[in-house]
């Protein structure tokens, strides 16, 4: 029986990856589950395995003002998905740690 240190929450939230390794990138994904120590998400590209990653999870995206969670961590694994639907942009399932994070509102993101 598998025992985890932290509880996972099944949440499907929009996610954008802004940095993988030393490279600045801009590709999107969607969370599958989140815990206090990491996240499992789908992405259109494979990030650098073992390298640092920066990603932004959008909370309250249906509300009047979204709140974003900027996360920094490390890529633990990336598995290619068997995608048969050409409309689906998610080709990889990625597990990453959540080592540091900060909240910010959308307005602050546009000023960067």
Wavefront OBJ file of the C-alpha trace (Angstrom):
o trace
v 0.000 0.000 0.000
v 1.364 3.381 -1.040
v 1.797 5.936 1.737
v 2.361 9.594 0.968
v 3.751 12.253 3.253
v 1.226 14.882 2.208
v -2.388 14.756 1.104
v -3.126 15.291 -2.593
v -6.075 17.279 -3.852
v -7.576 16.613 -7.275
v -7.790 20.044 -8.852
v -7.937 20.909 -12.527
v -6.630 24.439 -12.808
v -4.961 26.286 -15.683
v -1.197 26.291 -15.462
v 1.476 28.055 -17.492
v 5.155 27.195 -17.448
v 7.394 30.258 -17.613
v 10.844 28.730 -17.097
v 12.348 25.269 -17.476
v 16.018 24.892 -16.664
v 17.750 28.130 -17.644
v 15.395 28.720 -20.584
v 12.450 31.150 -20.508
v 9.445 29.453 -22.087
v 5.726 30.016 -22.488
v 3.560 26.938 -22.693
v 0.368 25.895 -20.998
v -1.020 22.928 -19.147
v -3.556 21.885 -16.538
v -3.073 20.580 -13.014
v -4.306 17.088 -12.154
v -3.500 17.080 -8.458
v -1.710 19.301 -5.978
v -0.154 18.751 -2.561
v 1.845 20.995 -0.259
v 5.057 19.519 -1.676
v 4.323 19.116 -5.386
v 2.022 19.114 -8.379
v 1.086 16.730 -11.179
v 0.069 18.458 -14.397
v -0.237 17.978 -18.131
v 1.795 20.069 -20.553
v 2.265 20.454 -24.278
v 6.087 20.208 -24.084
v 8.505 18.157 -22.010
v 10.410 20.258 -19.449
v 14.073 19.629 -18.539
v 14.124 16.552 -16.306
v 15.803 17.150 -12.946
v 16.089 20.848 -13.677
v 14.425 23.841 -12.069
v 10.974 24.859 -13.223
v 8.818 27.937 -12.669
v 5.087 27.626 -13.245
v 2.001 29.696 -12.551
v -1.278 28.176 -11.392
v -4.346 30.375 -11.896
v -6.846 30.286 -9.046
v -10.372 31.699 -9.309
v -10.047 31.945 -13.097
v -13.830 32.214 -13.477
v -14.068 35.050 -10.956
v -13.918 38.777 -11.524
v -10.202 38.964 -10.672
v -8.007 35.897 -10.894
v -5.294 35.166 -8.372
v -2.116 33.468 -9.493
v 0.285 31.257 -7.616
v 3.866 31.511 -8.945
v 5.694 28.294 -8.024
v 9.323 27.273 -8.196
v 10.428 23.671 -7.982
v 12.222 20.839 -9.710
v 10.969 18.464 -12.425
v 10.817 14.932 -11.032
v 9.467 13.088 -14.061
v 7.695 13.552 -17.380
v 5.763 10.776 -19.105
v 4.566 10.973 -22.698
v 0.788 10.595 -22.945
v -0.888 8.438 -25.566
v -2.813 11.250 -27.248
v -5.027 10.273 -30.128
v -7.045 13.496 -30.327
v -5.271 16.190 -32.418
v -7.329 18.848 -30.589
v -5.588 17.978 -27.282
v -2.465 20.074 -26.614
v -1.235 18.095 -23.604
v 1.405 15.587 -24.636
v 3.146 15.021 -21.276
v 2.212 14.302 -17.677
v 4.739 16.079 -15.450
v 5.470 15.732 -11.723
v 7.290 18.658 -10.114
v 8.109 19.722 -6.593
v 6.663 22.869 -5.060
v 9.577 24.354 -3.133
v 8.706 28.064 -3.098
v 5.623 30.022 -4.061
v 4.084 33.483 -4.003
v 0.607 34.794 -4.708
v 0.012 37.677 -7.098
v -2.959 39.238 -8.827
v -3.297 39.438 -12.618
v -2.655 43.184 -12.645
v 0.847 42.650 -11.219
v 1.608 40.052 -13.885
v 0.806 42.499 -16.684
v 3.234 45.103 -15.301
v 6.225 42.724 -15.435
l 1 2 3 4 5 6 7 8 9 10 11 12 13 14 15 16 17 18 19 20 21 22 23 24 25 26 27 28 29 30 31 32 33 34 35 36 37 38 39 40 41 42 43 44 45 46 47 48 49 50 51 52 53 54 55 56 57 58 59 60 61 62 63 64 65 66 67 68 69 70 71 72 73 74 75 76 77 78 79 80 81 82 83 84 85 86 87 88 89 90 91 92 93 94 95 96 97 98 99 100 101 102 103 104 105 106 107 108 109 110 111 112
